[in-house]
Amino acid sequence: MSRKTSRSILIRDLLPQLVICAALLGGASSCSESETPLDWREAVRAGLGSLESLATDTLVVQAQMSRIDVGTGAGGFLLVGPVARGAGELVAQVYMKWDLSTLPEGTVTAAHLDMHLAGVDEADPAGGSYALRIHEILEPWSEDSLNLVPLPEAQTGVTLASAEFDTSGLESSNGVLTLPELFVSEDLLTLARRWSTDPQSNHGVLLRPRSTTAPGFVRFYSSEGLPPNATSALATPLLVVEVQGADTTTVSLEAVDDAFVMAAEGEVFDLAADELVVASGYVHHALLQLDLPPALAPETAARAGIAIVQGRLELPLLASSDWSLAAEEQIELRLYETETDWTQEDPWPGTTLIQLIDRVTVSGEDSVAAFGIGAHLRTLVEGSQRSLVIQSENAIDELQSLALVVGETEGRRARVEIAYERVQDRLGE
C-alpha cells in the first residue's frame, strides 16, 4: 500500500517557528524538523494530512529581465504623442495601412483621412490643441511584425500632411469626436494614386506628433475600437478616395492593419538591475527564471516520490519609479510559461507563450504582486527548462505600467511558497 505525507517549502520569515531547512541556490540544504503542523490554508487540501516545513533563506529567482516589446493592433485605441515615462524620449506613434486593390477602374482624383478621437491622456494643462503629421512608410509590416525590432523605416524627413485640431469637443461628444478630413494634401493624393497603380509600394503611413516634447498624447479609435454604448466597432481609420472613371465614385477604405508602438530614444528605463517593468504599450513583458531548491531538484524529487501540490510567487512592487502604478490605478497581469532560451545578456528574446499559469489584478495600493505557480513548479520538477513571462492583459488599450523588484536584500526579495506531497511505497503493507 502507499502512504502520502505532505511538506512545504517557504521563505524563512513565513513561519519562523518551523524554520528548519536553509537551502542555498546550487548548494546543499540542512534541515531539522518540527512536529508542529503547518497551518497554511492556501496549501492544505482535503486528504493531505499534516504538513511539515522546509525553509529557504535565499532568492529562488536566478535570472530576470524586462523584455522590450511594442504594442500591436489587438486593442481598441491608437496612441499618438510624447509619453511622460522614464529618463529618455518615449513617443507613441501609429502605423496604418489600407488596401486599394478594390478601387474601381479610373484615376484617383482626391484623398483624405478621417479619424475618431477617443480621449487625451496626461493632457497639457495649458490647452487642448494638438498637432500631428503623417509620413510614408517605406518597408513592409504587419501588426504582428511590429513586435520585432527594428521597426519598419519611414520617411520622417518628408511630411505628407499635417493636422491641428482642438479636443474641447470631447466632453459633449459621448466619447467619440469625429475628425473628418483630418489629413488632406496634394502629397497624400499623389501617394494614393501611386498605391492604386503600384500595390507593391503600399506600406501605409506613420502618424506622429509634430512636437515630441509638448506634454500629452491623444487616443484615437482603432479598427477594433468600440465606443461607449456601441454594439460594433467603428469603421476607422478611413482613407477616403475619389475615383474618376466612367462615373465619379467615392470609396471609404477601412484600415487593414493599424497599430501603435512606443518609439524610444535615450535611456528610457532608469531602473536598477533588480527592477522590472510590466507595461502596456511599450514594455509589457518581464521574464523570470526560477531555480528549485535542492530538495526539489528533478532527480532528488523523482527518487523521493515528491509531487508539487501548490505554489505561490510574491514580487514586491516599486512605489517610487516613473513606471510605478498610480495609487488609483489597477492593472491586469497574466503569467505564462515559455520554453524560449534567453539570458540577461540577450535583450530581444522572441518569446513563445505556451501555457497561462495565472491571471491577477494588481492595484497601485498593493505592496506585492502574487501569482499561483503550482503548475509551473510541477514542470520544473519534471525536468523542463521553462521560464515565466509576466504580461499586461490590457496590452495596449491603456498606457499603464507596473514596476516590480526582484532583489536580494530585505524588502526587495521575492517570496516563493511551495507545498508538496511525498508518496512512500512500502512492500508488504
C-alpha positions in Angstrom: 0.0 0.0 0.0 1.1 3.6 -0.2 1.2 6.4 2.3 1.3 10.1 1.5 2.9 12.7 3.7 3.0 16.4 2.8 5.6 19.1 3.2 6.0 22.7 2.4 9.0 24.9 1.4 8.6 28.5 2.4 10.7 31.7 2.8 12.2 31.9 6.3 10.0 34.8 7.5 6.7 33.0 6.7 6.6 30.7 9.7 9.7 31.3 11.9 8.7 28.6 14.4 9.1 26.0 11.7 12.3 27.2 10.1 14.4 24.2 9.8 16.0 23.9 6.4 18.2 26.5 4.8 18.7 25.9 1.1 21.1 28.0 -1.0 20.9 28.1 -4.8 23.1 25.4 -6.2 24.2 24.4 -2.7 23.3 21.8 0.0 20.5 22.1 2.4 20.5 21.2 6.1 17.2 20.5 7.9 15.7 19.8 11.3 12.0 19.3 11.7 9.2 20.4 14.0 6.2 18.4 15.0 4.0 21.4 14.8 1.6 21.1 11.9 1.8 23.9 9.3 -1.4 25.8 9.1 -1.1 27.2 5.6 -4.7 27.2 4.5 -3.9 28.0 0.9 -1.8 24.9 0.6 -3.9 22.5 2.6 -6.2 20.2 0.6 -8.5 17.6 2.0 -6.8 14.2 2.5 -3.2 15.7 2.5 -2.7 15.2 6.2 -0.2 17.2 8.3 2.3 19.4 6.6 5.9 19.8 7.7 8.1 22.7 6.8 11.4 23.4 5.0 12.6 27.0 4.7 14.9 28.7 2.3 16.6 32.0 3.1 17.7 32.9 -0.4 16.0 34.1 -3.6 14.8 31.5 -6.0 14.8 33.8 -9.0 18.1 33.0 -10.7 17.6 35.3 -13.7 15.3 38.1 -14.7 14.8 40.9 -17.3 12.3 43.2 -18.8 11.6 42.3 -22.4 11.4 45.3 -24.7 8.2 44.9 -26.6 5.8 47.0 -28.6 2.1 47.1 -28.9 0.1 45.6 -31.7 -3.3 46.3 -33.2 -5.0 43.9 -30.8 -6.5 46.8 -28.7 -9.2 49.4 -29.3 -7.0 52.5 -29.3 -4.2 54.2 -31.2 -2.0 56.4 -29.1 0.0 59.4 -30.5 2.2 61.8 -28.7 5.1 62.1 -26.2 4.7 59.9 -23.1 5.9 61.1 -19.6 7.8 57.9 -18.6 11.4 57.2 -17.9 14.5 59.3 -18.5 14.7 59.2 -22.3 12.3 60.3 -25.0 9.3 58.0 -25.4 6.9 58.8 -28.2 3.7 56.9 -29.2 3.3 56.6 -33.0 0.7 54.9 -35.2 1.1 52.7 -38.2 -1.8 52.5 -40.7 -2.3 50.7 -44.0 -5.2 50.3 -46.5 -5.8 48.0 -49.4 -6.5 50.0 -52.6 -6.9 46.9 -54.9 -10.7 47.1 -54.6 -11.0 50.5 -56.1 -13.0 50.8 -59.4 -11.1 51.5 -62.6 -10.2 55.1 -63.1 -7.9 57.8 -61.7 -7.8 58.8 -58.1 -8.7 62.5 -58.0 -9.0 63.1 -54.3 -7.9 61.5 -51.0 -8.2 62.4 -47.3 -8.0 60.6 -44.0 -10.8 60.5 -41.4 -10.3 59.5 -37.7 -12.2 59.4 -34.5 -10.8 60.8 -31.3 -11.4 58.9 -28.1 -9.6 60.9 -25.5 -6.5 62.8 -24.3 -4.1 61.3 -21.7 -1.7 63.2 -19.5 -3.0 66.4 -21.2 -1.3 69.7 -21.4 -2.9 71.9 -18.8 -2.3 75.0 -20.9 -4.7 74.0 -23.7 -6.4 71.4 -25.8 -4.8 71.9 -29.2 -2.8 69.1 -30.7 -0.7 68.9 -33.9 0.1 65.7 -35.8 1.7 64.8 -39.1 1.9 61.7 -41.4 4.8 60.2 -43.3 5.2 57.4 -45.8 6.3 54.0 -44.5 9.0 52.5 -46.8 9.1 48.9 -45.7 6.5 46.0 -45.4 5.0 45.4 -42.0 2.0 43.8 -40.2 0.5 44.2 -36.8 2.4 41.1 -35.7 5.7 42.1 -37.2 5.7 45.3 -35.1 6.7 43.1 -32.2 10.1 42.9 -33.7 13.0 45.4 -33.7 14.0 47.4 -35.6 10.7 49.0 -36.7 10.0 49.5 -40.4 11.7 52.6 -41.8 9.6 55.6 -42.6 10.4 58.8 -44.5 10.1 61.0 -41.4 12.0 63.8 -43.2 9.1 64.4 -45.6 5.7 65.3 -44.2 2.8 64.1 -46.4 0.2 66.1 -44.5 -0.2 68.0 -41.1 -3.2 68.4 -38.9 -4.0 70.6 -35.9 -7.2 70.1 -34.0 -9.0 71.1 -30.8 -10.1 68.5 -28.3 -12.6 70.7 -26.4 -15.5 69.0 -28.1 -14.7 65.7 -26.4 -16.8 66.4 -23.3 -20.0 66.8 -25.4 -19.3 64.0 -27.9 -20.2 61.0 -25.8 -16.7 59.6 -26.1 -16.4 59.9 -29.9 -15.2 63.1 -31.6 -15.3 62.6 -35.3 -12.5 64.4 -37.2 -13.4 64.3 -40.9 -10.7 65.2 -43.4 -8.2 65.3 -40.6 -5.4 64.9 -43.2 -5.7 66.1 -46.7 -2.9 67.3 -49.1 -1.6 67.0 -52.6 1.2 64.8 -51.4 -1.3 62.4 -49.8 -3.3 62.4 -53.1 -0.1 61.6 -55.1 0.7 58.7 -52.7 -2.8 57.3 -53.0 -2.5 57.4 -56.8 0.8 55.5 -56.7 -0.7 52.9 -54.4 -3.6 52.3 -56.7 -1.3 51.6 -59.7 1.6 50.0 -57.8 0.3 48.0 -54.9 3.8 46.7 -54.0 4.8 50.2 -52.9 1.9 50.5 -50.5 3.2 50.2 -46.9 0.9 52.7 -45.4 1.6 55.8 -43.3 3.2 56.7 -40.0 1.3 59.1 -37.7 3.5 61.1 -35.3 3.2 64.2 -33.1 4.6 67.4 -34.6 6.4 68.0 -31.3 8.0 65.2 -29.3 8.4 67.4 -26.2 5.0 69.0 -25.7 3.1 67.2 -22.9 0.1 64.9 -23.5 -0.9 62.3 -26.0 -4.2 61.6 -27.7 -6.1 58.3 -28.2 -7.9 57.6 -31.5 -10.2 54.6 -32.0 -8.6 51.8 -33.9 -10.3 49.5 -36.4 -11.1 47.3 -33.3 -12.3 50.3 -31.3 -15.7 50.0 -29.6 -17.1 53.4 -28.4 -19.2 53.6 -25.2 -22.6 52.0 -25.6 -21.8 50.8 -29.1 -22.5 47.3 -30.4 -20.0 47.3 -33.2 -16.5 48.7 -33.9 -16.1 52.0 -35.8 -15.0 52.0 -39.4 -11.8 53.8 -38.7 -9.2 55.0 -39.6 -10.7 55.7 -43.0 -8.9 56.6 -46.2 -11.5 58.2 -48.4 -10.6 58.4 -52.1 -12.5 59.8 -55.1 -12.1 57.8 -58.3 -12.9 59.4 -61.7 -13.8 56.7 -64.3 -17.0 56.2 -66.3 -18.6 57.8 -63.2 -17.1 59.6 -60.2 -17.1 57.3 -57.2 -16.2 58.0 -53.6 -14.8 54.9 -51.7 -14.2 54.8 -47.9 -11.4 52.2 -47.1 -11.1 50.9 -43.6 -7.5 50.2 -42.4 -6.4 46.6 -43.0 -3.6 47.0 -40.4 -3.4 49.6 -37.7 -1.3 49.6 -34.5 0.6 52.0 -32.3 4.1 51.5 -30.9 6.3 53.4 -28.5 9.5 54.7 -30.1 12.3 55.3 -27.6 15.4 57.5 -27.8 17.9 57.6 -25.0 17.8 55.6 -21.8 14.1 55.3 -21.2 14.3 52.8 -18.4 16.2 54.4 -15.5 15.9 51.2 -13.4 18.2 49.3 -11.0 19.5 45.9 -12.0 16.9 44.1 -9.8 13.9 46.1 -11.1 11.4 45.0 -13.8 8.8 46.8 -15.8 5.5 45.4 -17.0 3.6 47.9 -19.0 1.0 48.3 -21.8 2.2 50.0 -25.0 5.9 49.8 -24.9 7.3 47.2 -22.5 4.7 44.7 -21.3 6.8 41.6 -20.7 9.0 40.6 -17.8 10.9 37.3 -17.8 11.7 35.3 -14.7 13.8 32.1 -14.5 13.2 30.2 -11.2 15.6 27.7 -9.7 14.2 24.9 -7.5 15.7 24.3 -4.0 18.0 21.3 -3.9 15.3 19.2 -2.1 13.0 19.5 -5.1 15.6 19.1 -7.9 14.2 16.7 -10.5 16.5 13.8 -9.7 16.0 14.2 -5.9 12.3 14.6 -6.3 11.9 11.6 -8.5 13.8 9.4 -6.1 11.7 10.6 -3.1 8.4 10.4 -5.0 7.7 14.1 -4.5 4.8 15.8 -6.2 4.1 19.6 -6.1 0.7 20.4 -4.7 0.7 24.2 -4.8 3.0 27.2 -5.2 2.9 30.9 -4.7 5.2 33.7 -6.0 5.2 37.1 -4.5 7.1 40.0 -6.1 7.4 43.3 -4.3 6.1 46.5 -6.1 8.3 49.5 -6.5 6.5 52.6 -5.4 8.9 55.4 -6.4 9.5 55.0 -10.1 8.2 56.7 -13.2 6.9 53.3 -14.2 5.1 52.6 -10.9 1.3 52.1 -10.9 -0.5 55.1 -9.5 -2.5 54.6 -6.3 -5.9 54.8 -8.0 -4.9 52.6 -10.9 -5.3 48.8 -11.5 -3.6 46.6 -14.0 -4.4 43.1 -15.1 -1.5 40.8 -15.3 -1.1 37.3 -16.9 1.6 34.8 -16.0 2.7 32.5 -18.8 5.2 29.8 -19.3 7.7 29.9 -22.2 10.3 27.5 -23.5 12.4 30.3 -25.0 16.1 30.2 -24.3 17.3 33.5 -23.0 19.8 35.1 -20.8 20.1 38.6 -19.2 22.6 39.4 -21.9 20.0 38.7 -24.6 17.7 41.7 -24.8 15.5 40.6 -27.6 14.2 37.0 -27.0 11.4 36.0 -29.2 9.2 34.5 -26.5 6.5 32.0 -27.4 3.8 31.7 -24.8 2.9 28.1 -24.0 0.5 28.0 -21.1 -1.4 30.5 -19.0 -0.4 29.9 -15.4 -2.3 32.6 -13.5 -4.2 35.9 -14.0 -4.3 38.6 -11.3 -5.4 42.2 -10.8 -2.9 44.5 -9.1 -3.7 47.8 -7.5 -1.4 50.8 -7.0 -2.1 50.4 -3.3 -0.8 46.8 -3.2 2.7 46.1 -1.9 3.2 42.8 -3.8 2.0 41.1 -7.0 1.2 37.5 -6.1 0.8 34.6 -8.5 -0.1 30.9 -8.2 2.8 29.0 -9.7 2.0 25.4 -8.8 1.6 24.3 -12.4 5.0 25.9 -13.3 6.8 24.2 -10.4 5.4 20.8 -11.5 7.0 21.3 -14.9 10.3 22.2 -13.3 10.3 19.1 -11.0 9.7 17.1 -14.1 12.9 18.5 -15.6 11.6 21.2 -18.0 13.6 24.4 -18.6 10.6 26.7 -18.9 10.7 30.3 -17.8 7.9 32.6 -16.7 6.6 35.6 -18.6 4.6 38.4 -16.9 2.4 40.3 -19.4 -0.1 43.2 -19.1 -3.5 41.8 -20.0 -4.8 45.1 -21.3 -1.8 45.2 -23.6 -2.5 48.4 -25.4 -6.0 49.7 -24.5 -4.4 51.9 -21.9 -1.0 53.1 -21.1 -0.3 51.7 -17.7 2.9 50.4 -16.1 4.0 48.5 -13.1 7.5 48.3 -11.5 8.5 45.0 -9.8 11.5 44.3 -7.6 13.4 41.0 -7.8 16.4 41.8 -5.5 18.5 40.1 -2.8 18.1 42.5 0.0 15.4 42.6 2.7 12.2 44.2 1.3 13.2 43.7 -2.3 13.3 39.9 -2.2 10.8 37.7 -3.9 9.0 35.1 -1.9 8.1 31.6 -3.0 5.9 29.2 -1.1 5.8 25.6 -2.2 3.5 22.8 -0.8 4.3 19.3 -1.9 3.4 15.7 -1.0 5.6 12.6 -0.8 4.4 9.1 -1.7 6.3 6.3 0.1 5.7 2.8 -1.1 6.0 0.1 1.4 6.3 -3.5 0.2 4.1 -6.0 2.1 1.8 -3.3 3.5 
